Amino acid sequence: MKFPTLKIGDLVPKYPIIQGGMAIKVSMAKLAAAVANEGGIGVIAGTALKIDELKNEIKKAKELTKGILGLNVMFAATDFYENIKAAIEAGIDLIIYGAGFSRDIFAIGKEHNVPIVPIVSSLKLAKIAEKLGAAAVIVEGVNAGGHLGTDEVSWDIVSEVKKALKIPVIGAGGVITPADVKRMFDLGLDGVQMGSRFVASDECGVSDVFKEMYVNAKEDDIITIESSAGLPANAIRTPMSEYLLDTNNKVPIKKCTNCLKTCNRRFCVNDALIKGHDGDLENGVFFASRDVYKIKNILPVKEIFREIIEYEKD
Ligand SMILES: Cc1cc2nc3c(=O)[nH]c(=O)nc-3n(C[C@H](O)[C@H](O)[C@H](O)COP(=O)(O)O)c2cc1C
């Protein structure tokens, strides 16, 4: 099987594989650059990073690769526009955004000649995005890691979007193994976005505890909690995520940075994810794909790509 050609504006990666942006320092310069060096699109997550920190990560990544680098931002975050402005100034190649929908961002992209790629979970929103000037859309299902926008699994929604749109359509959610990548391409998709698989990589910045949890997770270890951002999110079963399953349970917030436009303040998702990043098994929240149980090893990014490329050759 041949890989499809993914064209986002003028950008054409060697392989149609995007590494999903993952906030709270999960996808930073090192991971994004490693993916871009292998011929995919590497993505730095800007949400909750200080502006100087974000600019510095982009600079670092550009020193490590000549490949394609994107910024991921959550529309739900208060620093959404600030982040985008900073990333454009730092020379980012494209902007990917999710967790809500912005109409204004397309004009900003056009003004600076930077492709805008929204993450959507419905045909309706995909069509609106195309009409407003999206360079491509990422269609994400409920099986994805992180915040969710639908009850349907990726495999059930990607095809109808692909059939209805002229712009490239990228599938996300539950793309873990080389066979999953092929399955998306067999459905006619122009590319895939993979998040969880890249967490269990040498280059990902999270603690070893986080990565080991991915490798050890069983099929029923993923639960869907209600994030303080008001969206459901898939996370690994831990004492904290189980506690948060009951929406009456609260965790006192020590210091609020007003990082979200709308927050129910039941707990601080930012804080819980920082603890997860650092490997705090008791108090941390660890976002993960519903299909994380398919991950059997922590690999260098080069090896993750090699396995996919080898599989596609068969
Ligand atoms: C730990 C983690 C953090 C994530 N953070 C973000 C984020 O900040 N912004 C976003 O748009 N998506 C985020 N996602 C979603 C990924 O970018 C990607 O779309 C998703 O992981 C794809 O599903 P998969 O994990 O099954 O591959 C996150 C996913 C994970 C696993």
Ligand as a Chemical Component Dictionary entry (heavy atoms), coordinates in Angstrom:
data_LIG
# 
_chem_comp.id                   LIG 
_chem_comp.type                 NON-POLYMER 
_chem_comp.pdbx_formal_charge   0 
_chem_comp.three_letter_code    LIG 
# 
loop_
_chem_comp_atom.comp_id 
_chem_comp_atom.atom_id 
_chem_comp_atom.alt_atom_id 
_chem_comp_atom.type_symbol 
_chem_comp_atom.charge 
_chem_comp_atom.model_Cartn_x 
_chem_comp_atom.model_Cartn_y 
_chem_comp_atom.model_Cartn_z 
_chem_comp_atom.pdbx_ordinal 
LIG C1  C1  C 0 -1.592 13.183 27.160 1  
LIG C2  C2  C 0 -2.405 13.800 26.052 2  
LIG C3  C3  C 0 -2.565 15.188 26.013 3  
LIG C4  C4  C 0 -3.300 15.791 24.973 4  
LIG N1  N1  N 0 -3.396 17.160 24.915 5  
LIG C5  C5  C 0 -4.011 17.747 23.853 6  
LIG C6  C6  C 0 -4.007 19.168 23.716 7  
LIG O1  O1  O 0 -3.431 19.904 24.503 8  
LIG N2  N2  N 0 -4.656 19.699 22.649 9  
LIG C7  C7  C 0 -5.304 18.911 21.716 10 
LIG O2  O2  O 0 -5.875 19.435 20.759 11 
LIG N3  N3  N 0 -5.302 17.564 21.827 12 
LIG C8  C8  C 0 -4.649 16.976 22.849 13 
LIG N4  N4  N 0 -4.591 15.606 22.928 14 
LIG C9  C9  C 0 -5.103 14.806 21.791 15 
LIG C10 C10 C 0 -3.977 14.453 20.803 16 
LIG O3  O3  O 0 -3.451 15.595 20.197 17 
LIG C11 C11 C 0 -4.470 13.495 19.697 18 
LIG O4  O4  O 0 -5.407 14.096 18.870 19 
LIG C12 C12 C 0 -5.066 12.242 20.303 20 
LIG O5  O5  O 0 -4.176 11.745 21.268 21 
LIG C13 C13 C 0 -5.312 11.197 19.237 22 
LIG O6  O6  O 0 -5.786 10.013 19.805 23 
LIG P1  P1  P 0 -4.821 8.785  20.252 24 
LIG O7  O7  O 0 -4.286 9.172  21.577 25 
LIG O8  O8  O 0 -5.771 7.631  20.309 26 
LIG O9  O9  O 0 -3.767 8.659  19.219 27 
LIG C14 C14 C 0 -3.910 14.987 23.977 28 
LIG C15 C15 C 0 -3.756 13.588 24.040 29 
LIG C16 C16 C 0 -3.017 13.003 25.055 30 
LIG C17 C17 C 0 -2.844 11.509 25.069 31 
# 
loop_
_chem_comp_bond.comp_id 
_chem_comp_bond.atom_id_1 
_chem_comp_bond.atom_id_2 
_chem_comp_bond.value_order 
_chem_comp_bond.pdbx_ordinal 
LIG C1  C2  SING 1  
LIG C2  C3  SING 2  
LIG C2  C16 DOUB 3  
LIG C3  C4  DOUB 4  
LIG C4  N1  SING 5  
LIG C4  C14 SING 6  
LIG N1  C5  DOUB 7  
LIG C5  C6  SING 8  
LIG C5  C8  SING 9  
LIG C6  O1  DOUB 10 
LIG C6  N2  SING 11 
LIG N2  C7  SING 12 
LIG C7  O2  DOUB 13 
LIG C7  N3  SING 14 
LIG N3  C8  DOUB 15 
LIG C8  N4  SING 16 
LIG N4  C9  SING 17 
LIG N4  C14 SING 18 
LIG C9  C10 SING 19 
LIG C10 O3  SING 20 
LIG C10 C11 SING 21 
LIG C11 O4  SING 22 
LIG C11 C12 SING 23 
LIG C12 O5  SING 24 
LIG C12 C13 SING 25 
LIG C13 O6  SING 26 
LIG O6  P1  SING 27 
LIG P1  O7  DOUB 28 
LIG P1  O8  SING 29 
LIG P1  O9  SING 30 
LIG C14 C15 DOUB 31 
LIG C15 C16 SING 32 
LIG C16 C17 SING 33 
# 
